[in-house]
Amino acid sequence: MFFRSRQLFKGLSFLTGLALFLAVFAQTLPLCASSYAMASEDRSPADPVSRVSIKGDWFYVDGEKFFIKGIGYSPYRPGQKPGDDVPIELVEHDFKLIKEAGFNTIRTWSVLPGDILELSKKYGLMVIQGSDINLDEAMLNPEYLPKLLNMAQDEIRQAAIHDNILLILLANELPAEKVFIAGPDKAEKILKEFKQALDSKGAKIPVSISNSPQLYFMDNSFWDAACFNLYVFMPAAVFDSIGFRTFIELIIKKESKNKPLIVTEYGISISKSQLVKKLATSQYGFGGNTPQEQKQGTLFMLDEIVQAGATGACAFEWIDEWWKNFDTPDDWQAHDDEAEEWFGLLGFENEKLDPKGVPRPVYFALKEYNQAIMVEPKKMNSYSKVAPIEIYVTENIGSVEYRVNGGFWKKLKRTSPHWFCGKLKISPWQKKKEQLIQVRAKEISGAVHTREARIWTYGKKVLLKDPVSIKISTNKDKYARWESIKIKVEVKDASGVPLKDVTVDYAIFEPATWIQSQVSKATDKNGQVIIKYATSRPGALAISAGMSYKKDNYIRRFGDLITIKVQ
């Protein structure tokens, strides 16, 4: 997550204190540099034929469109810390359960040894691999760039030996305070030049960084994919104003630049204590959730990610991590009541005698969801002339059928090993119509998985518009510190008519300090909400505004999100 310790093997960073939710500065602590302490064969890089390619906003593996069903993976058991030995038999047990749950990708936070990469391949798992370089060092010390570039090139060469590396993440949640000290424009320039240097050296594996909502506004166009760690409860003000799905849709529209959008972390903690309150729109907080709420909240986020149009996501994470946050020298020995330590899909009933762990309800829920993902059509979306039906399945699925509005079941065609696809053709004379698309995917064993999406269709090709639009504007693009900012939120219907007396939830978030405010206010006679605000420090200001729209069975949340720079 964006304010937790960096996961797996390397230096960790976290925001300290319960007061972080209101206004604190991120702190970074270099703690340890380690990797799986397992022997791996040192082989010279080869140049195998790549199985991975990117076309538009999709990854392809072996020529097939690849929806990333990922799981964050850290192997350390009770009483262990990063760098300790983990029996390879336990890792293989993990990979077996991961595969059985329908995941096709593991996501790590550092470089994996060769034998573990080969073991993951044995179980048909692709890898989003982390990096051991500290790319954030270059934010304040550009002279480190040549050294970091050489390290990254070496990691890419070693990774190229293995044909199941999907993507390399060169950084996980760049510390926002370093970015703002350096200046976002300068930071972007450094990152862009770093990527260009890698490309000039013939990098053979896609690379990116995993960003956080604090830095969502930074340019992602030069990376091979746009990657974000997103949790519905933080930043609370932003997600409560526009909603989780809407935020992702706006990121895709404004930031991903026709590149794959991957949510590289999402999940729910079941610690007893709660660091961030539960939101009105999500009912889930940072900690303080029950195992049942973990199941429901994780499924909620994953489905919102799919409906928003992302091309994959990685759940956080496989097992609990009691070695967080290294608050004391022996912190790793105790499973503390800290939200960071309780995200696992697997828990441990007896931490001393049970090294394998026990799946929690969320494991089985994701296992069921992963068997057949309804990528299209998107829930509550509108389609003209044709509505695509695209189902991404596991090897367990033998057939898929669909029906419309309770009619007869029709078979979908298997178009590739993991895809069943078809089209709902709409009569040309049909006016706007509500349609319920139901799907049932049958496993070879006989088990059935059902999915459905309620959509709206038009017989003729029309310009599809949302029933309401929300636009945020300011009187300037850049402001000085403490300067009064005039913000205007406009709400209109699909015809462009201003909507008066509708409630708008708006939020203002200062990424550099985590200061956030949230207010609900009705639009005036011009369909507007006027806001005045003065930022407290240089950097950036995120302004979001949203509203819920409901008419009969149509329920959606709409909104807008902009960033302004403060000098």
C-alpha positions in Angstrom: 0.0 0.0 0.0 1.0 3.6 -0.5 1.9 4.2 3.1 3.0 0.8 4.3 6.4 -0.8 4.4 7.7 -1.7 1.0 7.1 -5.4 0.7 9.4 -8.3 0.2 13.1 -8.4 0.5 14.2 -4.8 0.5 14.1 -1.3 2.1 10.8 -0.5 3.7 8.9 2.8 4.1 5.9 3.7 6.0 4.0 6.6 7.5 4.2 6.6 11.3 1.5 7.3 13.8 -2.3 7.1 13.8 -2.4 10.8 13.0 -1.3 10.1 9.4 -4.9 10.1 8.2 -5.3 13.8 9.0 -1.9 15.3 8.2 1.5 13.7 8.4 4.6 13.5 6.3 5.7 10.2 4.9 8.8 8.7 6.5 11.2 6.3 4.8 13.5 4.0 6.7 16.1 1.9 4.9 15.8 -1.4 6.8 17.1 -4.4 5.0 18.1 -5.6 1.5 17.4 -9.3 1.0 15.9 -11.9 -1.2 14.8 -15.5 -0.9 17.7 -17.2 0.8 17.5 -20.1 -1.5 20.2 -21.3 -3.8 19.6 -20.6 -7.5 21.7 -21.6 -10.5 23.7 -18.7 -12.0 23.1 -18.9 -15.7 24.2 -16.6 -18.5 21.5 -14.6 -20.1 19.9 -16.1 -23.2 17.7 -14.5 -25.8 14.6 -16.7 -25.9 11.7 -15.9 -28.1 9.5 -13.6 -26.0 6.1 -15.0 -25.0 5.0 -11.5 -23.9 3.9 -8.6 -26.0 1.8 -5.5 -25.5 -0.8 -4.4 -28.1 -2.7 -1.2 -27.1 -4.0 -1.6 -23.6 -3.6 -5.3 -23.3 -0.8 -7.8 -22.5 -0.5 -10.8 -24.7 1.1 -14.1 -23.6 1.8 -16.7 -26.3 -0.3 -14.6 -28.7 -3.4 -14.7 -26.4 -4.9 -11.6 -24.7 -3.9 -12.0 -21.1 -6.0 -10.7 -18.2 -3.8 -10.5 -15.1 -5.2 -12.4 -12.2 -2.4 -11.7 -9.8 -1.5 -12.3 -6.2 1.2 -10.4 -4.2 3.6 -13.1 -3.0 5.8 -13.1 0.1 6.9 -16.5 1.4 7.9 -15.8 5.0 6.3 -17.8 7.7 5.6 -17.1 11.4 8.8 -16.0 13.2 10.6 -15.2 9.9 11.7 -12.0 8.3 12.8 -11.1 4.8 16.0 -12.8 4.0 15.4 -15.9 6.1 15.4 -19.4 4.6 12.1 -20.6 3.3 11.9 -24.4 2.4 11.3 -24.7 -1.3 8.6 -27.3 -0.5 6.6 -24.5 1.2 7.0 -22.3 -1.8 5.8 -25.1 -4.1 2.8 -25.7 -1.7 2.0 -22.0 -2.1 2.2 -22.1 -5.9 -0.1 -25.1 -6.0 -2.8 -23.3 -3.9 -2.3 -20.1 -6.0 -2.8 -22.0 -9.2 -5.8 -23.9 -7.8 -7.4 -20.5 -6.9 -7.3 -19.5 -10.6 -4.5 -16.9 -10.3 -2.2 -16.7 -13.3 0.4 -14.3 -12.0 2.4 -13.6 -8.9 3.6 -10.1 -8.1 6.8 -9.6 -6.0 8.5 -6.6 -4.6 12.1 -7.7 -5.5 14.0 -10.0 -7.8 13.2 -13.7 -7.6 16.0 -16.4 -7.8 16.1 -18.5 -10.9 14.9 -21.7 -9.2 11.7 -19.9 -7.9 11.0 -18.5 -11.3 11.3 -21.9 -12.9 9.0 -23.3 -10.1 6.4 -20.6 -10.8 6.6 -21.6 -14.5 6.0 -25.2 -13.6 2.6 -24.1 -12.2 1.8 -21.9 -15.2 2.3 -18.6 -13.4 3.5 -15.5 -15.0 5.5 -13.0 -12.8 5.3 -9.3 -12.3 8.7 -8.9 -10.7 9.9 -6.2 -8.4 13.4 -4.7 -8.4 16.3 -4.4 -6.0 17.2 -0.9 -7.1 16.2 2.2 -5.1 15.0 4.3 -8.0 13.8 7.0 -5.5 17.4 7.7 -4.7 17.6 9.5 -8.1 14.9 12.0 -7.1 17.3 14.0 -5.0 20.5 12.6 -6.2 20.5 12.4 -10.1 24.2 11.4 -10.0 23.1 7.9 -8.9 21.3 7.4 -12.2 24.2 5.7 -14.1 24.7 3.2 -11.3 20.9 2.5 -11.0 20.7 2.2 -14.8 23.5 -0.5 -14.8 21.7 -2.4 -12.0 18.4 -2.3 -13.8 20.0 -3.5 -17.0 21.5 -6.4 -15.2 18.2 -7.3 -13.6 16.5 -7.2 -17.0 19.2 -9.4 -18.6 18.9 -12.0 -15.9 15.1 -11.9 -16.1 15.3 -12.4 -19.9 16.6 -15.9 -19.2 13.1 -16.8 -18.1 10.1 -16.6 -20.4 7.4 -16.1 -17.7 8.4 -12.6 -16.7 5.4 -10.4 -17.6 6.6 -7.1 -16.3 9.4 -5.6 -14.1 8.4 -2.9 -11.6 11.4 -0.7 -11.0 9.9 1.0 -8.0 7.0 0.5 -5.6 5.3 3.7 -4.4 8.0 6.4 -4.9 8.1 8.4 -1.6 5.9 11.3 -2.3 7.9 13.6 -0.1 11.0 13.1 -2.2 9.1 13.7 -5.4 7.7 17.0 -4.0 11.1 18.1 -2.7 12.6 17.5 -6.1 9.6 18.8 -7.9 7.1 16.6 -9.8 8.2 18.0 -13.2 11.9 17.2 -12.4 10.9 13.8 -11.1 9.0 13.0 -14.3 12.0 14.1 -16.3 14.3 11.9 -14.4 12.0 8.9 -14.8 11.4 9.5 -18.4 15.2 9.7 -19.2 15.8 6.6 -17.2 13.2 4.7 -19.3 14.6 6.1 -22.5 18.1 4.9 -21.5 16.8 1.4 -20.8 15.0 1.4 -24.2 18.2 2.5 -25.9 20.0 -0.5 -24.5 17.5 -2.8 -26.0 15.5 -3.8 -22.9 13.6 -7.0 -23.8 11.0 -7.0 -21.0 8.3 -4.4 -20.3 9.0 -2.2 -17.4 7.1 0.3 -15.2 6.8 1.6 -11.7 4.0 0.9 -9.2 2.5 4.2 -8.3 0.2 5.4 -5.5 -2.9 7.7 -5.5 -0.6 10.4 -4.0 1.2 10.6 -7.3 -1.6 9.6 -9.7 -1.1 12.8 -11.7 2.5 12.0 -12.8 3.0 11.1 -16.4 2.8 7.4 -17.1 2.8 7.6 -20.9 6.5 6.6 -21.3 6.2 3.4 -19.2 5.1 0.2 -20.9 2.1 -0.1 -18.5 0.4 2.2 -16.0 0.5 0.6 -12.6 -1.2 1.7 -9.3 -1.6 0.4 -5.8 -5.2 1.2 -4.9 -7.2 0.7 -1.8 -10.8 1.8 -1.4 -10.2 3.4 2.0 -7.2 5.7 1.1 -7.2 8.5 0.3 -10.6 8.4 1.9 -11.8 11.8 0.7 -11.1 11.1 -3.0 -12.7 7.6 -3.1 -15.7 8.7 -1.0 -16.4 11.6 -3.3 -16.1 9.9 -6.7 -16.1 6.2 -6.0 -13.5 3.5 -6.6 -14.6 2.5 -10.1 -14.9 6.2 -11.2 -11.4 6.9 -10.0 -10.0 4.0 -12.0 -12.0 5.1 -15.1 -10.6 8.6 -14.8 -7.1 7.3 -14.4 -7.5 5.2 -17.6 -8.9 8.2 -19.4 -6.4 10.8 -18.3 -3.2 9.0 -17.3 -2.8 5.5 -18.8 -2.4 6.9 -22.4 -3.7 3.8 -24.2 -1.4 1.6 -22.1 -2.4 -1.4 -20.0 -3.7 -0.3 -16.6 -2.8 -2.7 -13.8 -3.9 -2.4 -10.2 -0.8 -3.8 -8.6 -2.2 -4.0 -5.1 -5.7 -4.1 -3.6 -7.0 -5.8 -0.5 -8.6 -5.6 3.0 -6.9 -6.0 6.4 -8.6 -7.9 9.2 -6.5 -6.5 12.1 -8.6 -5.6 15.2 -7.5 -2.0 15.2 -8.5 0.4 12.6 -6.1 3.1 11.3 -8.4 4.7 8.7 -12.2 4.9 9.3 -14.7 3.0 7.1 -16.2 5.1 4.4 -19.8 5.7 3.7 -19.4 4.5 0.1 -17.4 1.4 0.8 -17.9 0.2 4.4 -14.3 -0.9 4.6 -11.4 0.7 6.5 -7.7 0.3 6.9 -7.9 -2.5 9.5 -10.9 -3.2 11.7 -12.6 -5.6 9.3 -13.9 -9.1 9.9 -12.9 -12.0 7.7 -16.3 -11.8 6.1 -15.8 -8.1 5.4 -12.4 -8.9 4.0 -14.0 -11.3 1.6 -16.7 -8.9 0.6 -14.4 -5.9 0.3 -11.8 -7.6 -1.7 -14.4 -8.9 -4.2 -16.0 -5.5 -4.3 -12.7 -3.9 -5.3 -11.8 -6.6 -7.8 -15.2 -6.3 -9.6 -14.9 -2.5 -9.6 -11.4 -2.8 -11.2 -12.8 -5.1 -13.9 -15.8 -2.9 -14.6 -13.6 0.2 -14.8 -11.7 -1.4 -17.6 -8.3 -2.3 -16.1 -6.5 -5.1 -17.7 -5.6 -6.9 -14.5 -5.1 -6.7 -10.8 -2.9 -8.2 -8.0 -4.5 -8.9 -4.6 -2.5 -8.0 -1.6 -1.5 -10.5 -0.4 -0.8 -14.2 -0.1 -0.1 -14.6 3.7 0.0 -12.3 6.7 3.2 -10.4 7.2 3.9 -10.1 11.0 7.4 -8.7 10.3 5.9 -5.3 9.5 6.8 -2.5 10.3 10.0 -3.2 12.1 9.0 -0.8 14.9 11.3 -2.7 17.2 14.4 -4.9 16.6 12.4 -8.1 17.2 9.1 -6.9 15.7 9.2 -9.8 13.2 8.7 -12.3 16.0 5.2 -11.1 16.9 2.0 -10.9 14.9 1.1 -7.4 16.1 -2.3 -5.8 15.9 -1.2 -3.6 13.0 -3.3 -3.3 9.8 -0.2 -3.9 7.7 0.2 -7.4 9.1 -3.3 -8.8 8.4 -4.0 -8.7 4.7 -3.3 -12.4 4.0 -5.5 -14.7 2.0 -4.0 -17.3 4.3 -3.8 -17.1 8.0 -2.1 -19.3 10.7 -4.2 -21.0 13.4 -1.0 -22.0 15.1 1.9 -19.8 14.2 4.5 -22.2 15.6 3.1 -25.5 14.3 1.4 -24.6 11.1 3.9 -23.4 8.4 1.5 -24.0 5.5 -1.3 -21.7 6.7 -5.1 -22.0 6.4 -7.1 -20.3 3.6 -9.5 -17.6 4.8 -12.9 -17.0 3.2 -11.4 -14.4 0.8 -9.3 -17.1 -0.7 -12.3 -19.2 -1.7 -14.2 -16.1 -2.9 -11.4 -15.1 -5.2 -11.0 -18.7 -6.4 -14.7 -18.7 -7.5 -14.4 -15.3 -9.2 -11.2 -16.2 -11.0 -12.8 -19.2 -12.8 -14.8 -17.0 -15.1 -14.3 -13.2 -15.3 -16.9 -11.3 -17.3 -14.7 -8.8 -19.0 -17.5 -7.6 -21.3 -20.1 -6.2 -21.2 -19.4 -3.8 -18.4 -22.1 -3.4 -15.8 -24.3 -0.3 -16.2 -22.6 0.6 -19.5 -24.4 1.5 -22.8 -23.8 -0.1 -26.2 -25.0 0.7 -29.7 -25.6 -1.8 -32.4 -23.4 -4.5 -30.8 -22.6 -5.5 -27.2 -19.5 -7.7 -26.9 -19.6 -10.7 -24.5 -16.1 -11.7 -23.4 -15.4 -14.2 -20.7 -11.9 -15.0 -19.4 -11.7 -18.5 -17.9 -9.4 -21.0 -16.3 -8.4 -24.3 -17.7 -11.2 -25.9 -15.6 -14.0 -24.4 -17.7 -15.2 -26.6 -20.5 -18.1 -24.5 -21.9 -19.8 -21.1 -21.5 -23.4 -20.1 -22.3 -25.3 -16.8 -22.1 -28.9 -15.6 -22.3 -30.6 -12.3 -22.6 -33.5 -11.2 -20.3 -34.2 -14.7 -19.2 -34.4 -16.2 -22.7 -32.9 -19.4 -24.1 -29.3 -20.2 -23.3 -26.9 -19.9 -26.2 -23.4 -21.2 -26.4 -20.4 -18.9 -26.6 -17.5 -19.9 -28.8 -14.1 -20.6 -27.4 -11.9 -18.3 -29.3 -8.6 -19.2 -27.6 -7.6 -21.4 -24.6 -8.8 -18.9 -22.0 -11.5 -16.8 -23.8 -15.1 -17.5 -24.7 -16.5 -14.6 -26.9 -19.6 -13.6 -28.7 -21.7 -10.6 -29.7 -25.2 -9.5 -28.8 -26.5 -8.0 -32.0 -29.1 -5.3 -31.5 -32.0 -4.8 -33.9 -31.5 -1.5 -35.8 -35.0 -0.3 -35.0 -34.6 -0.8 -31.3 -34.7 2.2 -29.1 -32.9 2.5 -25.8 -33.5 -0.7 -23.9 -32.4 -2.3 -20.6 -30.9 -5.7 -21.0 -29.9 -8.3 -18.5 -27.0 -10.5 -19.8 -26.5 -13.7 -17.8 -23.6 -16.1 -18.2 -23.0 -19.6 -16.9 -19.6 -21.2 -17.1 -19.4 -24.9 -16.7 -16.4 -26.7 -15.3 -15.3 -30.0 -16.8 -16.1 -31.4 -13.3 -19.7 -30.2 -13.6 -19.5 -27.1 -11.3 -21.2 -24.0 -12.6 -20.3 -20.4 -12.2 -22.8 -17.7 -12.9 -22.3 -14.0 -13.8 -24.5 -11.2 -15.0 -24.4 -7.6 -16.2 -27.2 -5.2 -16.6 -26.6 -2.9 -19.6 -28.4 -0.5 -21.9 -28.5 -0.9 -25.7 -29.3 1.2 -28.7 -30.2 -0.2 -32.1 -28.6 2.6 -34.1 -25.2 4.0 -33.8 -25.5 6.9 -31.4 -23.1 9.0 -29.5 -23.2 7.3 -26.1 -23.4 9.8 -23.2 -23.6 9.5 -19.5 -26.9 10.7 -18.0 -25.0 13.3 -16.0 -21.6 15.0 -16.5 -19.5 16.6 -13.8 -16.7 19.0 -14.7 -14.2 20.7 -12.3 -12.4 23.8 -13.3 -10.2 26.5 -11.7 -9.5 30.1 -12.6 -5.7 29.2 -13.1 -3.5 26.2 -13.6 -0.8 27.2 -11.1 -1.0 28.9 -7.8 1.4 30.2 -5.1 1.3 28.9 -1.6 -1.6 30.2 0.5 -3.1 31.8 -2.6 -6.9 31.5 -2.7 -8.0 29.0 -5.3 -11.5 29.4 -6.8 -12.9 26.0 -7.8 -16.0 25.5 -9.9 -18.0 22.2 -10.2 -20.5 22.1 -13.0 -23.2 19.4 -13.2 -25.2 18.9 -16.4 -27.6 16.3 -17.8 -26.9 14.3 -21.1 -28.3 17.2 -23.1 -26.0 19.7 -21.5 -28.7 21.3 -19.3 -27.4 22.5 -15.9 -28.8 20.5 -13.0 -29.8 22.5 -9.9 -30.4 21.3 -6.4 -28.4 18.0 -6.8 -26.0 17.0 -4.1 -22.4 16.9 -5.1 -19.7 15.3 -2.9 -16.4 17.1 -3.4 -13.0 16.5 -1.8 -9.7 18.3 -1.7 -6.5 16.3 -1.1 -3.0 17.6 -0.7 -0.8 14.6 -1.6 2.4 16.0 0.0 0.8 16.2 3.5 -2.2 13.8 3.3 -4.3 16.8 4.4 -7.8 16.1 3.0 -11.3 17.7 3.4 -14.6 16.5 2.2 -17.9 18.4 1.9 -21.4 17.7 0.4 -23.2 20.7 -1.2 -26.2 21.2 -3.5 -25.7 22.9 -6.9 -27.1 26.4 -7.3 -29.6 27.5 -10.0 -26.7 27.4 -12.6 -25.9 23.8 -11.7 -22.7 24.8 -10.1 -20.9 24.5 -6.8 -18.3 27.2 -6.1 -15.5 26.4 -3.6 -12.6 28.5 -2.3 -9.5 26.9 -0.8 -5.9 27.9 0.1 -3.2 25.2 0.0 -0.8 24.9 2.8 2.4 24.0 1.0 4.0 23.7 -2.5 3.3 20.7 -4.6 0.0 19.6 -6.0 -3.6 19.7 -5.1 -6.1 17.0 -6.1 -9.7 18.1 -6.4 -12.5 15.5 -6.9 -16.2 15.8 -7.2 -18.9 13.2 -7.7 -22.5 12.2 -7.3 -24.7 9.1 -7.4 -27.3 8.8 -10.2 -30.2 6.4 -9.9 -33.1 5.9 -12.3 -35.0 2.6 -12.0 -32.4 -0.1 -12.2 -29.6 2.2 -13.4 -27.3 3.1 -10.6 -23.9 4.7 -11.2 -21.5 7.1 -9.6 -20.1 9.9 -11.8 -17.4 12.4 -11.1 -14.3 14.3 -12.2 -10.8 14.6 -10.8 -8.2 17.3 -11.6 -4.8 18.3 -10.3 -3.4 21.8 -10.0 0.2 22.7 -9.2 1.2 24.9 -6.3 4.5 26.7 -6.5 
